[in-house]
Amino acid sequence: MVATKPARERLACTQLKNQGFEVFFPEIRKIVLRGGLERALRKPLFPGYLFVAYEEDATRWRSINGTLGVKNLLMQSQKPGVLPSGFVEALQENCSGDGLVEQYRFLSVGDNASFARGAFATHIGKLLEVDAKGRVAILLNLLASERRVVTRLENLTPV
């Protein structure tokens, strides 16, 4: 795993790929308000970090630290840190071909979810339904009563 300089994940990713490293940079789609309009932006799933695959003996892994955009390679006992087997592969299974994590795969009807932002941030509810356009109905417990709230799937995170 590689730590990047602030907001330099894409630069580091490009530079590492140019050096022949296999890089995985998962992103999510976030809806933001700009000028009163909603826009979908790609944001890092893990801001400030990239995943780099390499063979310790065959690869010049020390060159990673000198790459533009890279802060440092995360180390463990004088060697590059290693993630648990299957961690990156599981993330890759939930990504589209361009590295965008499809969040809806983590949620299904009946699951508990919380709002990531907005007026209902930190409230937890039960997912009631999901339509083909990415809208969801969630049942929230508000003011001692249950309320059905409709929102976009991007606004929720699994609990």
C-alpha positions as CSV (number, residue, x, y, z in Angstrom):
1,M,0.0,0.0,0.0
2,V,1.3,3.5,-0.9
3,A,0.5,6.7,0.9
4,T,0.2,9.7,-1.5
5,K,0.7,13.4,-1.1
6,P,-2.6,15.3,-0.5
7,A,-4.9,15.1,-3.5
8,R,-2.2,13.5,-5.7
9,E,-3.6,10.0,-6.0
10,R,-4.2,10.2,-9.8
11,L,-0.7,11.6,-10.4
12,A,1.0,8.9,-8.4
13,C,-1.2,6.2,-10.1
14,T,-0.1,7.4,-13.5
15,Q,3.5,7.7,-12.6
16,L,3.6,4.3,-11.0
17,K,2.0,2.7,-14.0
18,N,4.6,4.4,-16.3
19,Q,7.3,2.6,-14.2
20,G,5.6,-0.7,-14.9
21,F,3.9,-1.3,-11.5
22,E,0.4,-2.8,-11.3
23,V,-1.7,-0.1,-9.5
24,F,-5.3,-0.3,-8.2
25,F,-6.9,3.0,-7.3
26,P,-10.6,2.4,-6.3
27,E,-13.0,5.4,-6.5
28,I,-16.6,6.0,-5.6
29,R,-19.2,8.3,-7.1
30,K,-20.2,11.2,-4.9
31,I,-23.0,13.6,-5.5
32,V,-22.1,17.2,-4.6
33,L,-24.0,20.4,-4.9
34,R,-22.3,23.2,-6.9
35,G,-24.2,26.3,-7.8
36,G,-27.5,24.7,-6.7
37,L,-26.9,21.8,-9.2
38,E,-26.1,18.2,-8.3
39,R,-23.0,16.8,-9.9
40,A,-21.6,13.3,-9.8
41,L,-17.8,13.3,-9.1
42,R,-15.3,10.5,-8.8
43,K,-13.6,10.5,-5.4
44,P,-11.0,8.1,-3.9
45,L,-12.5,5.3,-1.8
46,F,-9.4,5.6,0.4
47,P,-8.2,9.2,0.1
48,G,-4.4,9.4,0.2
49,Y,-3.8,5.7,-0.6
50,L,-3.2,3.4,-3.6
51,F,-2.6,-0.3,-3.9
52,V,0.5,-1.5,-5.7
53,A,1.3,-5.1,-6.6
54,Y,4.9,-6.2,-6.9
55,E,7.2,-9.1,-6.3
56,E,9.5,-8.1,-3.5
57,D,12.6,-9.9,-4.9
58,A,12.1,-9.0,-8.5
59,T,10.9,-5.5,-8.3
60,R,12.8,-2.4,-7.4
61,W,10.2,-1.4,-4.8
62,R,12.4,1.3,-3.3
63,S,11.8,3.4,-6.4
64,I,8.2,3.8,-5.4
65,N,9.2,6.3,-2.7
66,G,10.8,8.6,-5.3
67,T,7.7,8.7,-7.6
68,L,5.9,12.0,-8.2
69,G,2.8,12.2,-6.0
70,V,4.0,9.5,-3.6
71,K,4.5,10.3,0.0
72,N,5.9,6.9,1.0
73,L,5.4,3.1,0.7
74,L,3.9,1.8,3.9
75,M,6.5,-0.4,5.6
76,Q,6.3,-3.2,8.1
77,S,9.6,-4.3,9.8
78,Q,11.9,-2.8,7.2
79,K,9.9,-4.4,4.3
80,P,6.8,-3.2,2.4
81,G,3.6,-3.8,4.3
82,V,1.4,-6.7,3.0
83,L,-2.4,-6.6,3.1
84,P,-4.4,-9.7,4.0
85,S,-4.8,-12.2,1.2
86,G,-8.0,-11.5,-0.8
87,F,-8.6,-7.9,0.4
88,V,-7.7,-6.1,-2.8
89,E,-9.3,-8.9,-4.9
90,A,-12.6,-8.5,-3.1
91,L,-12.5,-4.7,-3.8
92,Q,-11.8,-5.3,-7.4
93,E,-14.8,-7.7,-7.7
94,N,-17.0,-4.7,-6.7
95,C,-15.5,-2.4,-9.3
96,S,-16.5,-1.5,-12.8
97,G,-13.8,-1.8,-15.5
98,D,-12.6,1.8,-14.8
99,G,-12.0,1.3,-11.1
100,L,-15.3,2.8,-9.9
101,V,-16.6,0.9,-6.8
102,E,-20.3,0.1,-7.3
103,Q,-21.7,0.8,-3.9
104,Y,-25.1,-0.7,-4.5
105,R,-23.5,-4.1,-4.4
106,F,-22.9,-3.7,-0.7
107,L,-26.6,-2.9,0.0
108,S,-29.7,-5.0,-0.5
109,V,-33.3,-4.8,0.7
110,G,-33.6,-5.4,4.4
111,D,-30.0,-4.2,5.2
112,N,-29.4,-1.4,7.6
113,A,-27.8,1.7,6.1
114,S,-26.9,5.2,7.3
115,F,-26.9,8.5,5.5
116,A,-23.4,9.7,4.5
117,R,-24.3,13.4,4.6
118,G,-27.2,15.8,4.8
119,A,-30.0,16.4,7.3
120,F,-30.2,12.7,8.1
121,A,-26.5,12.1,8.5
122,T,-25.7,9.5,11.1
123,H,-29.3,8.2,11.2
124,I,-29.7,4.5,10.6
125,G,-32.6,2.9,8.8
126,K,-33.7,-0.2,7.0
127,L,-33.6,-0.4,3.3
128,L,-37.1,-1.0,1.9
129,E,-36.7,-0.9,-1.9
130,V,-34.3,0.0,-4.7
131,D,-35.4,1.0,-8.2
132,A,-33.6,0.7,-11.5
133,K,-32.7,4.5,-11.4
134,G,-30.7,4.2,-8.2
135,R,-33.4,5.6,-5.9
136,V,-34.0,3.9,-2.6
137,A,-36.6,4.0,0.1
138,I,-35.3,3.7,3.6
139,L,-37.3,3.4,6.8
140,L,-36.1,5.8,9.5
141,N,-37.1,6.0,13.1
142,L,-37.6,9.8,13.7
143,L,-39.2,11.5,16.6
144,A,-40.6,8.2,18.0
145,S,-42.2,7.2,14.7
146,E,-41.1,5.5,11.6
147,R,-40.9,7.5,8.3
148,R,-40.3,6.4,4.8
149,V,-37.6,8.5,3.1
150,V,-36.6,8.3,-0.5
151,T,-33.1,9.2,-1.5
152,R,-30.3,8.2,-3.9
153,L,-28.3,5.1,-3.3
154,E,-25.0,7.1,-3.3
155,N,-26.2,8.9,-0.2
156,L,-26.2,5.7,1.9
157,T,-23.4,3.6,3.4
158,P,-23.8,0.1,4.8
159,V,-23.9,-0.4,8.5
